[in-house]
């Protein structure tokens, strides 16, 4: 595998990208996807269907990393029902329209918004107000 990495734009990272997993083949895609990627149909569920199927009643931390579709999944989450303490998605490649939808959804649900690296997090204010661990644990 390392041989096929020689001379590529990011030769040093190539060995880590050989098994790249993504759902988008666009201008942000890694070259390995363009050269070796295969389109494959798979059966999917909506987030609601998945939560019902597994009888999920509570979500404490909602972290999504679906290689470009994080916002679409987050936008399906019923925040009035589940109210996770922390929500985290990758946001560095979001279209501005989707980013506005995500920020609006989080803000309307009362989340404080933080960014770090390419990620975006929505945090329930109780976590930022100096609550004791006991107070937070009792909410869980």
Phi and psi restraints in degrees (value plus and minus 20) as a CYANA .aco file:
   2 UNK   PHI     -82.7   -42.7
   2 UNK   PSI     -49.5    -9.5
   3 UNK   PHI     -82.3   -42.3
   3 UNK   PSI     -61.0   -21.0
   4 UNK   PHI     -92.5   -52.5
   4 UNK   PSI     -28.5    11.5
   5 UNK   PHI    -107.1   -67.1
   5 UNK   PSI     -42.4    -2.4
   6 UNK   PHI     -79.8   -39.8
   6 UNK   PSI     111.5   151.5
   7 UNK   PHI      63.8   103.8
   7 UNK   PSI     -22.0    18.0
   8 UNK   PHI     -99.5   -59.5
   8 UNK   PSI     137.7   177.7
   9 UNK   PHI     -75.2   -35.2
   9 UNK   PSI     -53.1   -13.1
  10 UNK   PHI    -143.8  -103.8
  10 UNK   PSI      32.0    72.0
  11 UNK   PHI     -68.6   -28.6
  11 UNK   PSI     -59.5   -19.5
  12 UNK   PHI     -85.1   -45.1
  12 UNK   PSI     -48.9    -8.9
  13 UNK   PHI    -118.4   -78.4
  13 UNK   PSI     -25.3    14.7
  14 UNK   PHI     -74.2   -34.2
  14 UNK   PSI     -66.6   -26.6
  15 UNK   PHI     -80.2   -40.2
  15 UNK   PSI     -44.8    -4.8
  16 UNK   PHI    -102.1   -62.1
  16 UNK   PSI     -41.4    -1.4
  17 UNK   PHI    -112.7   -72.7
  17 UNK   PSI     -29.1    10.9
  18 UNK   PHI     -76.5   -36.5
  18 UNK   PSI     -58.7   -18.7
  19 UNK   PHI    -117.5   -77.5
  19 UNK   PSI       7.0    47.0
  20 UNK   PHI     -74.5   -34.5
  20 UNK   PSI     117.0   157.0
  21 UNK   PHI    -138.2   -98.2
  21 UNK   PSI      99.3   139.3
  22 UNK   PHI    -171.2  -131.2
  22 UNK   PSI     142.3   182.3
  23 UNK   PHI    -131.2   -91.2
  23 UNK   PSI     -25.7    14.3
  24 UNK   PHI    -135.2   -95.2
  24 UNK   PSI     112.0   152.0
  25 UNK   PHI    -133.1   -93.1
  25 UNK   PSI      69.2   109.2
  26 UNK   PHI    -157.9  -117.9
  26 UNK   PSI    -186.5  -146.5
  27 UNK   PHI     -85.6   -45.6
  27 UNK   PSI     -36.2     3.8
  28 UNK   PHI    -112.1   -72.1
  28 UNK   PSI     -26.5    13.5
  29 UNK   PHI     -87.8   -47.8
  29 UNK   PSI     131.4   171.4
  30 UNK   PHI     -91.7   -51.7
  30 UNK   PSI     128.1   168.1
  31 UNK   PHI     -77.8   -37.8
  31 UNK   PSI     -51.2   -11.2
  32 UNK   PHI     -83.7   -43.7
  32 UNK   PSI     -53.3   -13.3
  33 UNK   PHI     -86.4   -46.4
  33 UNK   PSI     -62.9   -22.9
  34 UNK   PHI     -84.3   -44.3
  34 UNK   PSI     -57.7   -17.7
  35 UNK   PHI    -105.0   -65.0
  35 UNK   PSI     -54.4   -14.4
  36 UNK   PHI    -143.4  -103.4
  36 UNK   PSI     -20.2    19.8
  37 UNK   PHI     -85.6   -45.6
  37 UNK   PSI     130.8   170.8
  38 UNK   PHI    -149.8  -109.8
  38 UNK   PSI     110.2   150.2
  39 UNK   PHI     -99.3   -59.3
  39 UNK   PSI     112.9   152.9
  40 UNK   PHI    -164.1  -124.1
  40 UNK   PSI     112.6   152.6
  41 UNK   PHI    -100.7   -60.7
  41 UNK   PSI     114.1   154.1
  42 UNK   PHI    -154.0  -114.0
  42 UNK   PSI     132.7   172.7
  43 UNK   PHI     -98.9   -58.9
  43 UNK   PSI     116.7   156.7
  44 UNK   PHI    -147.0  -107.0
  44 UNK   PSI     143.0   183.0
  45 UNK   PHI    -145.6  -105.6
  45 UNK   PSI     131.9   171.9
  46 UNK   PHI     -93.8   -53.8
  46 UNK   PSI     144.6   184.6
  47 UNK   PHI     -79.9   -39.9
  47 UNK   PSI     -63.4   -23.4
  48 UNK   PHI     -79.9   -39.9
  48 UNK   PSI     -64.7   -24.7
  49 UNK   PHI     -81.0   -41.0
  49 UNK   PSI     -60.5   -20.5
  50 UNK   PHI     -84.9   -44.9
  50 UNK   PSI     -64.3   -24.3
  51 UNK   PHI     -85.5   -45.5
  51 UNK   PSI     -59.1   -19.1
  52 UNK   PHI     -87.8   -47.8
  52 UNK   PSI     -66.1   -26.1
  53 UNK   PHI     -74.9   -34.9
  53 UNK   PSI     -60.6   -20.6
  54 UNK   PHI    -119.5   -79.5
  54 UNK   PSI      -8.4    31.6
  55 UNK   PHI      32.3    72.3
  55 UNK   PSI      23.9    63.9
  56 UNK   PHI     -94.1   -54.1
  56 UNK   PSI     104.7   144.7
  57 UNK   PHI    -128.7   -88.7
  57 UNK   PSI     -42.9    -2.9
  58 UNK   PHI    -166.2  -126.2
  58 UNK   PSI     122.1   162.1
  59 UNK   PHI    -149.7  -109.7
  59 UNK   PSI      98.8   138.8
  60 UNK   PHI    -107.9   -67.9
  60 UNK   PSI     -64.4   -24.4
  61 UNK   PHI    -150.1  -110.1
  61 UNK   PSI     107.2   147.2
  62 UNK   PHI    -135.2   -95.2
  62 UNK   PSI      83.0   123.0
  63 UNK   PHI    -138.9   -98.9
  63 UNK   PSI     105.1   145.1
  64 UNK   PHI    -141.1  -101.1
  64 UNK   PSI     113.2   153.2
  65 UNK   PHI    -162.5  -122.5
  65 UNK   PSI      65.2   105.2
  66 UNK   PHI    -137.4   -97.4
  66 UNK   PSI      14.2    54.2
  67 UNK   PHI      28.5    68.5
  67 UNK   PSI      38.2    78.2
  68 UNK   PHI      86.2   126.2
  68 UNK   PSI     -27.9    12.1
  69 UNK   PHI    -136.5   -96.5
  69 UNK   PSI      -2.3    37.7
  70 UNK   PHI     -77.3   -37.3
  70 UNK   PSI     -66.6   -26.6
  71 UNK   PHI     -83.6   -43.6
  71 UNK   PSI     -62.6   -22.6
  72 UNK   PHI     -81.4   -41.4
  72 UNK   PSI     -54.6   -14.6
  73 UNK   PHI     -95.1   -55.1
  73 UNK   PSI     -65.7   -25.7
  74 UNK   PHI     -78.1   -38.1
  74 UNK   PSI     -60.1   -20.1
  75 UNK   PHI     -84.7   -44.7
  75 UNK   PSI     -36.3     3.7
  76 UNK   PHI    -104.6   -64.6
  76 UNK   PSI     -35.6     4.4
  77 UNK   PHI     -95.0   -55.0
  77 UNK   PSI     109.5   149.5
  78 UNK   PHI    -101.3   -61.3
  78 UNK   PSI      75.9   115.9
  79 UNK   PHI     -90.9   -50.9
  79 UNK   PSI     -43.7    -3.7
  80 UNK   PHI     -92.9   -52.9
  80 UNK   PSI     -45.4    -5.4
  81 UNK   PHI    -109.4   -69.4
  81 UNK   PSI     -68.2   -28.2
  82 UNK   PHI    -112.6   -72.6
  82 UNK   PSI     -57.2   -17.2
  83 UNK   PHI      24.9    64.9
  83 UNK   PSI      37.6    77.6
  84 UNK   PHI     -79.6   -39.6
  84 UNK   PSI     128.8   168.8
  85 UNK   PHI     -88.1   -48.1
  85 UNK   PSI     -57.1   -17.1
  86 UNK   PHI    -154.3  -114.3
  86 UNK   PSI     116.7   156.7
  87 UNK   PHI    -145.7  -105.7
  87 UNK   PSI     111.7   151.7
  88 UNK   PHI    -157.2  -117.2
  88 UNK   PSI     113.6   153.6
  89 UNK   PHI    -159.1  -119.1
  89 UNK   PSI     140.5   180.5
  90 UNK   PHI     -99.3   -59.3
  90 UNK   PSI     113.5   153.5
  91 UNK   PHI    -150.1  -110.1
  91 UNK   PSI     -20.9    19.1
  92 UNK   PHI     -88.7   -48.7
  92 UNK   PSI     -37.9     2.1
  93 UNK   PHI    -135.1   -95.1
  93 UNK   PSI      -3.4    36.6
  94 UNK   PHI     -91.1   -51.1
  94 UNK   PSI     119.8   159.8
  95 UNK   PHI     -83.6   -43.6
  95 UNK   PSI     124.4   164.4
  96 UNK   PHI     -73.0   -33.0
  96 UNK   PSI     -57.7   -17.7
  97 UNK   PHI     -82.7   -42.7
  97 UNK   PSI     -64.9   -24.9
  98 UNK   PHI     -87.5   -47.5
  98 UNK   PSI     -59.3   -19.3
  99 UNK   PHI     -80.1   -40.1
  99 UNK   PSI     -63.1   -23.1
 100 UNK   PHI     -82.0   -42.0
 100 UNK   PSI     -62.1   -22.1
 101 UNK   PHI     -82.0   -42.0
 101 UNK   PSI     -63.5   -23.5
 102 UNK   PHI     -85.0   -45.0
 102 UNK   PSI     -69.1   -29.1
 103 UNK   PHI     -80.4   -40.4
 103 UNK   PSI     -61.0   -21.0
 104 UNK   PHI     -84.6   -44.6
 104 UNK   PSI     -65.5   -25.5
 105 UNK   PHI     -80.2   -40.2
 105 UNK   PSI     -66.0   -26.0
 106 UNK   PHI     -86.1   -46.1
 106 UNK   PSI     -64.5   -24.5
 107 UNK   PHI     -84.4   -44.4
 107 UNK   PSI     -63.0   -23.0
 108 UNK   PHI     -83.6   -43.6
 108 UNK   PSI     -47.4    -7.4
 109 UNK   PHI    -108.6   -68.6
 109 UNK   PSI     -17.9    22.1
 110 UNK   PHI      69.2   109.2
 110 UNK   PSI      -8.3    31.7
 111 UNK   PHI     -98.0   -58.0
 111 UNK   PSI     123.5   163.5
 112 UNK   PHI    -105.4   -65.4
 112 UNK   PSI     116.8   156.8
 113 UNK   PHI    -126.6   -86.6
 113 UNK   PSI     112.1   152.1
 114 UNK   PHI    -150.4  -110.4
 114 UNK   PSI     129.0   169.0
 115 UNK   PHI    -145.6  -105.6
 115 UNK   PSI     129.1   169.1
 116 UNK   PHI    -178.5  -138.5
 116 UNK   PSI     113.6   153.6
 117 UNK   PHI      37.1    77.1
 117 UNK   PSI    -151.2  -111.2
 118 UNK   PHI    -119.2   -79.2
 118 UNK   PSI      -9.6    30.4
 119 UNK   PHI    -119.7   -79.7
 119 UNK   PSI     136.8   176.8
 120 UNK   PHI    -145.8  -105.8
 120 UNK   PSI     116.3   156.3
 121 UNK   PHI    -147.0  -107.0
 121 UNK   PSI     119.2   159.2
 122 UNK   PHI    -126.7   -86.7
 122 UNK   PSI     107.1   147.1
 123 UNK   PHI    -144.2  -104.2
 123 UNK   PSI     111.1   151.1
 124 UNK   PHI     -83.6   -43.6
 124 UNK   PSI     115.7   155.7
 125 UNK   PHI     -74.5   -34.5
 125 UNK   PSI     -49.6    -9.6
 126 UNK   PHI     -78.2   -38.2
 126 UNK   PSI     -48.9    -8.9
 127 UNK   PHI     -96.6   -56.6
 127 UNK   PSI     -37.6     2.4
 128 UNK   PHI    -125.1   -85.1
 128 UNK   PSI     -21.4    18.6
 129 UNK   PHI    -119.0   -79.0
 129 UNK   PSI      -3.9    36.1
 130 UNK   PHI      56.6    96.6
 130 UNK   PSI       3.7    43.7
 131 UNK   PHI     -82.7   -42.7
 131 UNK   PSI     129.5   169.5
 132 UNK   PHI     -96.7   -56.7
 132 UNK   PSI     141.2   181.2
 133 UNK   PHI     -79.9   -39.9
 133 UNK   PSI     -55.9   -15.9
 134 UNK   PHI     -82.9   -42.9
 134 UNK   PSI     -63.0   -23.0
 135 UNK   PHI     -84.4   -44.4
 135 UNK   PSI     -62.7   -22.7
 136 UNK   PHI     -87.8   -47.8
 136 UNK   PSI     -64.2   -24.2
 137 UNK   PHI     -80.4   -40.4
 137 UNK   PSI     -57.0   -17.0
 138 UNK   PHI     -86.1   -46.1
 138 UNK   PSI     -45.4    -5.4
 139 UNK   PHI     -96.8   -56.8
 139 UNK   PSI     -46.9    -6.9
